[in-house]
Amino acid sequence: MWFLLACASAISFGLRGILYQWSSKQSLNRNLMLFGVYISGTVITAAGSLALGQHWSPGVWVGVLMGLFSFISNAAMYKGYAVGKASLIAMFTGLPPVVVALLAFSVWGERLSYGQLLSFVIIMTGLMMVRYSGDLSLRNLQGAQWGVLTMLFFGLTDFFTKQATLLHADTFPTLVTMYATGGLLFGAVWLLDLRRASAARDSLRLARQESAAASQEDVHGRPAIEAGAGLERSGVKSKSEPEPSVKRRLEEIGKHTGPYPGSSEGMSEAGSSLERTQESPDAESVPPVNAARQTRIVWSSRRTLLWGMTVGITNACGMMFAMPAFKLGVTGLVSAVMAANVVLVMLYARLVLKESFKRLEAAGMMIGFAGIVLLKLLS
């Protein structure tokens, strides 16, 4: 039974990854969308808890740690994509099942049979082949620290999901505390982004006013010939050229502003790995405006929030299947099967987006699928 639940969870997370991939192409605020994802999860799981009359035992508060670790892993992953190599971060996002298996063995003494261990190794080999990029090297490890944090905290999220089941915590109340915690954190970050963007715009407006005032003061009361032909000799600045100090200030402020701070640029790389909510750089790392991005239609806050709540349905379903799977199955194996959601995202990229597979990626998908089939046969 645990195997079917884990597969259902992987399918749900795979659908969520597809929606994240599509969202990454839109001009929306990533933190606000994820806030919507967690709000949706809170509402759905709260309704399920009330409908089924599930008990709020002390164990459900483990969900607070699950939400916290989910938030940290997402933040670390996005930071890694912003400052490091995407291929390196993608590699680390495929490794949490290894962390989960090691923790389960160390803390609870969970052991795998030889057949299960072989299946686990085959599945992880396939996943690493899918995520491997030929440009990885030991000399180029930018963002590796963020990748390690991502791997660790995604693993801790799964580990404490299992811990909640060992404490006999009911599924829906535990998920309510998890989603409420994550929602509060993402909402707080979104509000901080708004304040930071507003302060940056105010500073930019002030700097421009100072630049215009300085230019007017330089040419005020001077003959036109002096302001023009004698400009270079007299050292007077051109009206269109701001003072060096003001110019530097404008350039500095420009690094923190953009068409939509906190956008989802870069989310596609992370789409299949989110917590598992998982795919954009932080607001301070939003790249400068370019022609391609100017043609995009910026999503309103209301539209972004509603879309995030829609995506949250797939995420909530994934976690509702994941908790009973962890309760019934071996922790490391459940985590490995759930991590195979990347295969569904890859199939979407091939069949819908018409992206070509590298031979290594295609081989990795087949090996991972073979490992899952072997695991089923040996279970």
VOGU-3710 file (C-alpha; in Angstrom, 3 decimals, decimal comma):
1> mwfllacasa> 0,000/0,000/0,000  2,811/2,413/0,851  4,221/1,981/-2,647  0,969/3,080/-4,302  0,679/6,053/-1,948  4,272/7,087/-2,668  3,639/6,836/-6,430  0,471/8,941/-6,068  2,486/11,512/-4,130  5,174/11,539/-6,842
11> isfglrgily> 2,529/12,112/-9,524  1,030/14,997/-7,534  4,436/16,589/-7,024  5,220/16,027/-10,688  2,059/17,909/-11,689  3,055/20,658/-9,289  6,480/20,790/-10,898  4,866/21,181/-14,340  2,775/24,085/-13,066  5,857/25,651/-11,509
21> qwsskqslnr> 7,690/25,276/-14,798  4,906/27,126/-16,599  4,799/29,763/-13,868  8,515/30,402/-14,293  7,802/31,875/-17,724  5,363/34,427/-16,308  6,110/37,822/-14,777  4,861/37,116/-11,291  6,144/37,504/-7,763  7,569/34,179/-6,629
31> nlmlfgvyis> 7,130/34,747/-2,879  3,503/35,805/-3,305  2,779/32,746/-5,434  4,307/30,397/-2,857  2,353/32,231/-0,166  -0,758/31,312/-2,157  0,426/27,699/-2,404  0,702/27,426/1,371  -2,543/29,296/2,037  -4,329/26,854/-0,264
41> gtvitaagsl> -2,731/23,930/1,552  -3,819/25,353/4,912  -7,431/25,766/3,783  -7,659/22,310/2,162  -6,110/20,417/5,064  -8,099/22,387/7,654  -11,314/21,468/5,818  -10,215/17,821/5,723  -9,454/17,854/9,437  -12,885/19,266/10,272
51> algqhwspgv> -14,700/16,899/7,913  -13,003/13,797/9,317  -12,921/15,004/12,918  -9,215/14,183/13,290  -7,554/14,632/16,662  -5,124/17,477/17,412  -2,614/15,537/19,476  0,735/17,020/20,615  2,449/15,250/17,710  0,764/17,481/15,124
61> wvgvlmglfs> 3,042/20,353/16,151  5,893/18,569/14,419  4,268/20,184/11,372  5,737/23,507/12,511  9,225/22,078/11,962  8,127/20,611/8,626  6,929/24,044/7,483  10,064/25,764/8,747  12,415/23,298/7,050  10,385/23,445/3,855
71> fisnaamykg> 10,721/27,237/3,839  14,472/27,136/4,530  15,099/24,545/1,823  13,179/26,596/-0,721  15,003/29,783/0,241  18,398/28,053/0,039  17,555/26,493/-3,318  16,457/29,780/-4,861  19,533/31,539/-3,502  21,687/28,794/-4,974
81> yavgkaslia> 20,115/29,207/-8,409  20,634/32,973/-8,126  24,355/32,915/-7,258  25,621/29,511/-8,385  25,505/26,953/-11,173  22,016/25,669/-11,923  23,321/22,201/-12,755  25,082/21,937/-9,396  22,007/22,983/-7,422  19,847/20,594/-9,443
91> mftglppvvv> 22,218/17,794/-8,511  21,841/18,517/-4,795  18,045/18,738/-5,014  18,026/15,073/-6,090  19,934/13,858/-3,039  17,518/14,332/-0,064  16,481/10,621/-0,105  20,074/9,751/0,769  19,943/12,128/3,758  16,592/10,647/4,801
101> allafsvwge> 17,861/7,065/4,589  20,963/7,883/6,659  18,946/9,718/9,317  16,375/6,918/9,515  19,142/4,371/10,004  20,968/6,496/12,602  17,922/7,542/14,645  15,411/4,715/14,257  17,646/1,875/13,137  15,713/1,370/9,898
111> rlsygqllsf> 17,514/-1,109/7,669  17,032/-2,011/4,048  17,096/-5,557/2,784  19,614/-6,352/0,066  16,889/-6,161/-2,556  15,580/-2,855/-1,226  19,097/-1,429/-1,039  19,731/-2,460/-4,647  16,462/-0,824/-5,740  17,329/2,332/-3,792
121> viimtglmmv> 20,758/2,571/-5,428  19,268/2,027/-8,907  16,608/4,710/-8,385  19,130/7,236/-7,065  21,527/6,447/-9,919  18,768/7,128/-12,434  17,830/10,415/-10,737  21,422/11,598/-10,684  21,820/10,759/-14,372  18,724/12,824/-15,163
131> rysgdlslrn> 20,043/15,775/-13,166  23,694/15,513/-14,176  25,119/18,175/-16,461  28,360/17,806/-18,384  29,559/21,223/-17,211  29,970/20,087/-13,599  33,513/20,035/-12,296  35,357/20,222/-9,000  36,835/23,550/-10,081  33,452/25,169/-10,541
141> lqgaqwgvlt> 31,374/24,846/-7,368  29,646/28,225/-7,095  26,632/27,971/-4,830  27,645/24,579/-3,444  26,944/25,722/0,129  23,373/26,591/-0,816  23,004/23,250/-2,568  24,107/21,422/0,586  21,597/23,372/2,691  18,873/22,575/0,155
151> mlffgltdff> 19,661/18,865/0,279  19,827/18,827/4,082  16,585/20,682/4,779  14,567/18,874/2,109  15,778/15,680/3,774  14,811/16,992/7,211  11,336/17,818/5,914  10,822/14,175/4,919  12,449/12,946/8,129  10,097/14,924/10,361
161> tkqatllhad> 7,125/13,892/8,235  7,965/10,344/9,255  8,541/11,475/12,849  5,028/12,915/12,977  3,582/9,544/11,959  5,651/7,782/14,653  4,069/10,137/17,192  0,662/8,991/15,901  -0,191/12,461/14,665  -3,178/12,583/12,332
171> tfptlvtmya> -2,431/13,626/8,757  -4,638/16,683/8,284  -3,931/18,544/11,563  -0,184/18,011/11,025  -0,386/19,426/7,513  -2,421/22,398/8,763  0,422/23,395/11,103  2,988/22,792/8,350  1,221/24,898/5,720  0,280/27,640/8,185
181> tggllfgavw> 3,928/27,960/9,271  5,234/28,033/5,706  2,505/30,468/4,667  3,376/32,902/7,459  7,058/32,811/6,493  6,492/33,283/2,770  3,946/36,025/3,475  6,445/37,847/5,700  9,138/37,640/3,021  6,703/38,963/0,420
191> lldlrrasaa> 5,841/41,958/2,617  9,536/42,640/3,187  10,047/42,547/-0,584  7,291/45,125/-1,026  8,810/47,436/1,577  12,275/47,052/0,112  11,033/47,705/-3,422  9,065/50,756/-2,247  12,110/52,144/-0,427  14,272/51,558/-3,503
201> rdslrlarqe> 11,795/53,379/-5,749  11,649/56,315/-3,324  15,449/56,492/-3,233  15,621/56,331/-7,022  13,078/59,140/-7,356  15,006/61,281/-4,837  18,311/60,641/-6,587  16,847/61,691/-9,923  15,461/64,869/-8,398  18,879/65,663/-6,906
211> saaasqedvh> 20,507/65,020/-10,266  18,095/67,347/-12,055  18,515/70,039/-9,391  22,315/69,807/-9,604  22,222/70,128/-13,386  19,972/73,197/-13,227  22,195/74,792/-10,615  25,295/74,285/-12,797  23,871/76,183/-15,784  21,744/78,716/-13,881
221> grpaieagag> 22,608/82,349/-14,723  25,382/81,477/-17,187  25,440/82,673/-20,809  24,419/80,075/-23,343  27,854/80,146/-24,971  29,518/79,359/-21,636  27,064/76,587/-20,893  27,683/75,125/-24,331  30,965/75,834/-26,081  32,884/76,573/-22,857
231> lersgvksks> 31,433/73,614/-20,981  34,529/71,456/-20,951  36,901/74,335/-20,093  34,802/75,656/-17,213  34,126/72,202/-15,743  30,350/72,674/-15,782  28,417/69,409/-16,120  25,968/68,847/-18,942  22,333/69,046/-17,973  21,820/65,481/-19,043
241> epepsvkrrl> 24,850/64,230/-17,151  24,317/63,774/-13,385  26,979/64,472/-10,787  29,375/61,507/-10,293  28,149/60,902/-6,751  24,512/61,001/-7,834  25,265/58,809/-10,844  26,845/56,184/-8,611  23,808/56,315/-6,359  21,485/55,796/-9,310
251> eeigkhtgpy> 23,491/52,792/-10,452  23,455/51,286/-6,965  19,714/51,738/-6,568  19,170/50,245/-10,003  20,588/46,968/-8,777  17,694/46,637/-6,340  14,865/47,591/-8,637  13,268/46,001/-11,633  9,954/45,662/-13,359  8,682/43,250/-10,708
261> pgssegmsea> 10,908/42,610/-7,644  10,704/39,050/-6,398  9,837/37,727/-9,835  9,870/34,050/-10,669  12,798/34,261/-13,065  14,806/31,065/-12,759  11,979/29,049/-11,287  12,016/26,492/-14,074  15,288/25,003/-12,882  13,828/24,423/-9,471
271> gsslertqes> 10,318/23,530/-10,534  10,617/19,787/-10,148  12,379/19,953/-6,799  10,173/22,099/-4,626  9,225/20,769/-1,279  8,656/19,905/-1,756  7,406/23,094/-2,604  9,706/23,876/-4,643  11,750/26,578/-8,587  13,548/32,321/-8,716
281> pdaesvppvn> 16,132/34,432/-7,338  15,469/36,713/-4,404  14,332/40,254/-4,981  17,798/41,695/-4,512  19,142/39,512/-7,305  16,575/40,392/-9,959  18,513/41,030/-13,169  18,344/44,375/-14,984  15,514/45,111/-17,356  15,981/43,896/-20,911
291> aarqtrivws> 13,886/44,048/-24,025  12,524/40,524/-23,708  11,270/41,055/-20,173  9,752/44,433/-21,012  7,359/42,686/-23,392  5,976/40,536/-20,591  2,721/41,383/-18,871  3,325/41,741/-15,144  0,802/39,756/-13,105  -1,263/41,597/-10,516
301> srrtllwgmt> -0,993/40,575/-6,873  -4,544/39,200/-6,886  -3,943/37,071/-9,973  -0,635/35,785/-8,604  -2,177/34,832/-5,258  -5,101/33,018/-6,892  -2,769/31,143/-9,215  -0,614/30,108/-6,258  -3,700/28,785/-4,473  -4,581/26,786/-7,583
311> vgitnacgmm> -1,099/25,272/-7,747  -1,366/24,564/-4,022  -4,038/21,939/-4,704  -1,436/19,635/-6,296  1,004/20,309/-3,480  -1,584/19,542/-0,796  -2,532/16,300/-2,555  1,140/15,296/-2,680  1,567/15,754/1,059  -1,744/14,031/1,860
321> fampafklgv> -0,458/10,955/0,044  3,064/11,318/1,453  2,219/11,159/5,159  0,434/7,773/5,122  3,134/6,480/2,752  5,785/7,369/5,324  3,667/5,823/8,063  3,411/2,462/6,270  6,716/2,241/4,397  10,470/2,435/4,906
331> tglvsavmaa> 11,453/6,097/5,111  14,312/6,119/2,613  12,408/4,104/0,014  9,306/6,308/0,234  11,471/9,420/-0,183  13,240/7,894/-3,205  9,985/6,991/-4,963  8,573/10,468/-4,304  11,738/12,053/-5,714  11,008/10,315/-9,010
341> nvvlvmlyar> 8,450/13,076/-9,716  11,167/14,638/-11,861  10,474/11,953/-14,485  6,963/13,313/-15,001  8,321/16,830/-15,433  10,869/15,553/-17,962  8,141/13,796/-19,946  6,139/17,026/-19,993  9,176/18,894/-21,287  9,637/16,321/-24,046
351> lvlkesfkrl> 6,030/15,802/-25,146  4,576/19,285/-24,642  7,510/21,683/-24,777  9,241/19,580/-27,447  12,580/19,732/-25,646  15,077/17,105/-26,731  16,568/14,641/-24,245  20,251/14,073/-23,849  21,196/10,413/-24,021  22,256/10,484/-20,380
361> eaagmmigfa> 18,904/11,939/-19,309  16,937/9,358/-21,293  19,049/6,538/-19,861  18,588/7,936/-16,351  14,815/7,981/-16,738  14,767/4,368/-17,857  17,102/3,279/-15,050  15,046/5,132/-12,435  11,832/3,571/-13,715  13,480/0,138/-13,681
371> givllklls> 14,502/0,699/-10,057  10,925/1,569/-9,092  9,596/-1,547/-10,829  12,232/-3,681/-9,086  11,312/-2,133/-5,739  7,672/-3,045/-6,327  8,565/-6,617/-7,244  10,713/-7,024/-4,144  8,236/-5,388/-1,743
//
